[in-house]
Amino acid sequence: MRYSRNALWRRCAQLVSTVDIPEPFDVPLLVESLAAKRGRPIELIPLAARPNTPCGVLAATDRADYVFYSVDTSPLHQEHILLHELGHLLCGHAGDGELHETVAQLLMPNLPVELVRRVLGRTGYAQEQEQEAELVASLIMHRARRARPAPVSGELERLRSAFGPGV
């Protein structure tokens, strides 16, 4: 289904409003909550970056959902990659095409291809599913950051002493 930008935004915002965001925000706790809600395990699998492969991949098998993510990037980027792939799960996206099968074989060479039902990799932002997953990830990050408590005065004093009186 093709959404207008406004309809896509509304759909994603409504979807994210149903997600329980842990406080303080923690991706593994979010994954645990989503897995319980879905009734199936979600495993996070860190990988070294490889040429010509996406920085994040979602693979669903009959037993569990697997989220592969690059560890060769900043913690903030890793968090966004994970949230993007979780966005695919939340949106109910299903992968198709030769690229997805190739990525599945590359990342999981010991699993028979027929075992892997779907694989989604971030290959570009032109595809509507990629845009939707990206927006869901951004909205989750926004909610998580907005929910963070303000620093207590002791933390502010440490910042002032580290950065000078102008802070």
C-alpha positions as CSV (number, residue, x, y, z in Angstrom):
1,M,0.0,0.0,0.0
2,R,1.4,3.4,-0.9
3,Y,1.0,6.2,1.6
4,S,1.1,9.9,1.2
5,R,3.8,11.6,3.4
6,N,1.1,12.8,5.9
7,A,-0.6,9.4,5.9
8,L,2.8,7.6,6.4
9,W,3.7,10.0,9.3
10,R,0.3,9.5,10.9
11,R,0.6,5.7,10.6
12,C,4.1,5.6,12.0
13,A,3.2,8.0,14.9
14,Q,0.2,5.9,15.8
15,L,2.2,2.7,15.7
16,V,5.0,4.1,17.9
17,S,2.5,5.5,20.4
18,T,1.6,1.8,21.2
19,V,5.2,0.9,21.9
20,D,6.2,0.7,25.6
21,I,9.5,2.7,25.7
22,P,11.6,1.7,28.7
23,E,12.8,4.4,31.1
24,P,15.7,4.9,31.1
25,F,15.8,4.0,27.4
26,D,17.6,0.7,26.7
27,V,17.4,-1.1,23.4
28,P,17.8,-4.6,24.9
29,L,14.9,-3.9,27.2
30,L,12.8,-2.6,24.3
31,V,13.7,-5.8,22.4
32,E,12.7,-8.0,25.4
33,S,9.3,-6.2,25.6
34,L,8.6,-6.5,21.9
35,A,9.6,-10.2,21.9
36,A,7.2,-10.8,24.8
37,K,4.4,-8.9,23.0
38,R,5.0,-10.8,19.8
39,G,5.3,-14.2,21.6
40,R,8.6,-15.1,19.9
41,P,12.3,-14.4,20.6
42,I,14.2,-11.5,19.0
43,E,17.9,-12.0,19.0
44,L,20.4,-9.2,18.5
45,I,23.5,-10.3,16.6
46,P,26.5,-7.9,16.3
47,L,28.6,-8.3,13.1
48,A,31.7,-6.6,11.7
49,A,30.8,-4.6,8.6
50,R,31.3,-6.3,5.3
51,P,31.6,-4.8,1.8
52,N,28.4,-4.5,-0.2
53,T,26.2,-5.5,2.8
54,P,23.7,-3.4,4.7
55,C,24.6,-2.1,8.1
56,G,21.4,-3.7,9.6
57,V,19.4,-6.8,8.6
58,L,16.3,-8.4,9.9
59,A,15.9,-12.1,9.4
60,A,12.8,-14.1,10.5
61,T,12.9,-17.9,10.8
62,D,10.2,-20.2,12.0
63,R,11.8,-20.1,15.5
64,A,12.8,-16.5,16.1
65,D,13.5,-13.0,14.6
66,Y,17.2,-12.1,14.3
67,V,18.5,-8.6,14.0
68,F,22.0,-8.3,12.7
69,Y,23.8,-4.9,13.1
70,S,27.1,-3.4,12.4
71,V,29.4,-2.9,15.4
72,D,31.9,-0.9,13.3
73,T,30.0,2.4,14.0
74,S,29.2,4.7,16.9
75,P,26.9,3.5,19.7
76,L,24.2,6.0,18.6
77,H,24.3,4.7,15.0
78,Q,24.1,1.1,16.3
79,E,21.0,2.1,18.3
80,H,19.4,3.7,15.2
81,I,20.2,0.6,13.1
82,L,18.6,-1.7,15.7
83,L,15.5,0.6,15.9
84,H,15.2,0.7,12.1
85,E,15.2,-3.1,11.9
86,L,12.7,-3.3,14.8
87,G,10.7,-0.8,12.8
88,H,10.4,-3.4,10.1
89,L,9.1,-5.9,12.7
90,L,6.6,-3.4,14.1
91,C,5.3,-2.5,10.6
92,G,4.9,-6.2,9.6
93,H,7.2,-5.9,6.6
94,A,8.0,-9.0,4.6
95,G,11.1,-9.2,2.5
96,D,11.3,-10.4,-1.1
97,G,13.6,-10.4,-4.0
98,E,17.0,-11.8,-4.9
99,L,18.9,-9.3,-2.8
100,H,17.3,-10.4,0.4
101,E,18.0,-14.1,-0.3
102,T,21.6,-13.2,-1.1
103,V,22.0,-11.3,2.2
104,A,20.4,-14.2,4.1
105,Q,22.9,-16.7,2.6
106,L,25.8,-14.3,3.3
107,L,24.9,-13.7,7.0
108,M,23.6,-17.2,7.8
109,P,25.5,-19.6,5.5
110,N,24.7,-22.6,7.7
111,L,21.0,-22.2,7.5
112,P,19.0,-23.6,4.6
113,V,17.5,-20.8,2.5
114,E,14.0,-22.2,2.9
115,L,14.3,-21.8,6.7
116,V,14.7,-18.1,6.3
117,R,11.2,-16.7,5.6
118,R,12.1,-13.1,5.2
119,V,15.2,-10.9,5.3
120,L,15.1,-7.2,5.2
121,G,18.3,-5.1,4.7
122,R,18.7,-1.4,4.6
123,T,19.8,-0.8,1.0
124,G,18.3,2.6,0.3
125,Y,15.6,5.0,1.4
126,A,13.6,5.1,-1.9
127,Q,11.6,2.0,-1.0
128,E,8.5,2.8,1.0
129,Q,9.2,0.0,3.6
130,E,12.6,1.5,4.2
131,Q,11.1,5.0,4.7
132,E,8.5,3.6,7.0
133,A,11.1,1.7,9.1
134,E,13.3,4.7,9.2
135,L,10.5,7.0,10.4
136,V,9.5,4.5,13.1
137,A,13.1,4.3,14.3
138,S,13.4,8.1,14.4
139,L,10.0,8.5,16.3
140,I,11.1,5.8,18.9
141,M,14.4,7.7,19.4
142,H,12.5,11.0,19.8
143,R,10.1,9.5,22.4
144,A,13.1,7.9,24.2
145,R,15.1,11.1,24.3
146,R,12.0,13.2,25.3
147,A,11.3,10.8,28.2
148,R,14.8,11.2,29.7
149,P,14.9,13.0,33.0
150,A,16.6,16.4,33.2
151,P,20.2,16.2,34.7
152,V,20.3,16.7,38.4
153,S,22.2,19.6,39.8
154,G,25.4,17.6,40.6
155,E,25.6,16.5,36.9
156,L,25.2,20.1,35.8
157,E,28.0,21.2,38.1
158,R,30.3,18.5,36.7
159,L,29.5,19.7,33.2
160,R,30.2,23.3,34.2
161,S,33.5,22.4,35.7
162,A,34.5,20.4,32.6
163,F,33.4,23.0,30.1
164,G,34.0,26.2,31.9
165,P,31.8,28.9,33.3
166,G,29.9,29.6,30.0
167,V,27.9,26.3,30.3
